[in-house]
């Protein structure tokens, strides 16, 4: 047990400002899904499943191209207090709708839809436990589930790259990588960065809750996110190396 104030550069969980939380990617956790991955990032845990179907949405029929989409949900006790299932409310909330669209956009960005043919891949992301970063974990783990499905079924040529996501932020004038809930809830600046292994961005979501940030601050945060993304790409590659073709 440590009593007294911690050094300013050490976070509550012992990480340095530039450290990711421990990341674990476990494949083949579901029997029936074409591809599945349970991702754990610190105390955040998301179950991702990829389903391949020989159909496309009506607006794509006959066009010889495929589609990648996503659904996102959170278990009632994924959080400290129980949240009501959205199915019980009879509608999907705005936050859920936003996140599943983000996950879908992110994964479509690294799939050659023309090569996929008239198939739809749906990625289901179910949050088992939430401690900050559920959307970034869903993207990072969702990619692994997607790629595992395509590799397993001999369609790896449709994969054009990797995609992952990580949060960065400023808490107490200090830039941090991969915020947990305790940090995210009091951050002055909070960013979610979705990027590819080619160095391109799918989406940047950033907000200043207090003092506005300038261009130099934004560049520093993106550089910090880049170091985190590189580590996540390496973790994804290591997990997918286990997939049997």
N, C-alpha and C positions, 0 to 999 in steps of 0.2 A: 504494500500500500504506500502511496506517495501522498504526503501531506504538505500543503502549501501551494503557492502559485507555480504553474508549469512554465517553462521557458516560452517566450513569445512565439518561437518558430515551430513549436510542437503542438499538434492538434490534440483534441480530447481523446482520440483513439490511438495516439502515439505516432501518427503519420507526420512526415514533413509536408510542407505546402505543395510540393511537386509530386507527391506520391498518389497513385491510384489506391483505392481499396483493393483487398485481395479479390481476384476474379477467378471463378471456376466455371468451366463450360462442360456440361455432361451430356453426351449424345445418347440417342436411342432410349429415351426414358418412357416413351409411349409405344405400345405394341403395334397399333394400327396406322399411325401416321406415316406418311412417306418419308418425313424427316422430322426429328424432334430434338430439342435442346433445352436443358434447364440451366439458366445462367444465374449465378450468384455473384453479386458485387457488394462486398461487405455484408450487411444484413438485409439488402434488397434481393429478392429472389423472384424470377419470372420463368414460367413454363411456356416455351414457344413450340408450336407444332405447324408443320407445312403439309398442306393437302394439295394434290395435283388432280385436276379434273379435266376431262376432255370436252370442255365447253367454254364459251366466252360470253361476256355481257351482250345483250341484244345489239348495241351500237357497233360491235366489232365483228359480228357474224359475217362470214364470207370474205373478210378482208385479209385472211391469212396471217393474222398477228395474235399474240397472246396478251395476257393480263396478269398482273400481280397486285393483290390487295391484302388488307390486314384487318383484323378485329382485335380489340383490346378490352380487357375487363379486369376488375379487381375483386378478389374474394372479400366477403364482408369483414373478416377479421385479419385482413392483411395490414390493417392499421391499428393504432392504439385503442381506438374506439370503433365499435361496429358501425359499418356503413350499410345502408339498405341496398339490396341488389337492384340494379337498374331495371331488370325484368319485372320486379315487383312494382316499380313505379310506372311501368308501362311505356317508358321512353328512354332513349340514350341521352345522357347529359352532354353538355357542350364540351367539357374537358375530354371526355371519352371520345367524342366525335373528332375533336382536333387531334388527339394522339394517334388514333388509328389511321387517320388520313396521312399524318406525318410518317408513320411506319411504312405505309404503303408506298408513298412517294420515294422514301429513302431506298427501299428495296427495288423498286422499278428502275431506279437510276443505275443499277449494276446488273441488269438482266437485258439481254438482246431479245426484245419481245417478238421481232420478226422471226428469229430462229426458233423461238419457243413454239411457234405454230398456234393453232387455235386451242389453246389450253389456258386454264386459269389456275394460278397457285394462290392459295389463301393461307396467310400466316396468322394463326391464333396466338395471341399473347395474353396469358392469364397471370396476374400478379398474385403470388402466394404470400409475399411479405414485402412491405414497403418501408424503406428508410431513406428516401430520396433517390432520384434518378431512375424512376420506373420506366420513363419513356426512352431514355438513353439505353438502359439495359434491354428493353424490348427490341430496339433496333439492332443492337450488337448481337444479341442471342437469336433474334429473328433471322438475321443473315445466315448464321450457322445452320439453323434448321432448314432454311431455303436451299443453301448450297449443298447440304447433306442429301436432301431429297433429289436434287438435280444430278449430283454425282452418282448416287446409288442407282438411278434409273438411266444412266448413260447420256445425260443431257448437259454435262459440264461445259460444253462448248457455248451454251447460252449465257454463261456467267462472264461478264465483261470486267469485273473487278470486285473489290471488297468494299463494304461500307460498315462504319461503326459510329458510335456517338458517345460523347462525354460532356459533362458539365464543368464549367469553370466559373469562378466568381470572386468577388472581393468582400471579405469579412474583416471588419476592424482595420481597414486600410491595407490588408494583406491579401495578395492573390493566392487562391487555392485551386487545386485540381480535384475534380470528382467530389463534389459536395455531398455530404450525407444530410439527413433532414435537419439536424440541429444547426448545421451551418447554413443550409439553404433558407431556412425560416428567418434568419437574421442577416442575410447577405445584403450589402448595399448595392451590389451589381451581381446579376445572375445571368449566365449564358448557357444555352445548350448548343453544342456544335456537332453537326452531322457531316462527316467527311468521307471521302473515298481514299483508297490507297494510292490513287494517282495525284493526290494533293488538291483535289477539287472539293467544293462544298455543295451539299444538297440543300442544307438549310442552316441558318443562324438565327437563334431566338435569344434576344438579349434585352434586358430591362434594368434600368437604374431605379432602385427603390428609394434612394436618397439623393446623394450628390451625383449629377450627371457625369458620365465618363467622356474622355476625349479620344481623338484618333490614336494617340500614342498608347493610351490605356487599352483600347480595343486591340491594337496590334500585339501588345504583350499578352493579353488573354488568349488570342488566337494561337500565338506561338506556344503557350502553355498547353492549350488543348491539343495542338499538334503532337506534342511529346506523348500525351495520353493516348491519342489515336494510334500512334505507331505501336505502342505496347499492346493495344487491343487487337490490332491486325495480326500481330505475332501470336497472340493467344488463339485467335480464330484459326490461323493456319495450323497451329499445333493440334487443335481439336479435329479439324477436317482431315488431317493426315491419317486419322484412324478409320475413315470411312472406306468401306469395301465397295469397289466398283463392280 
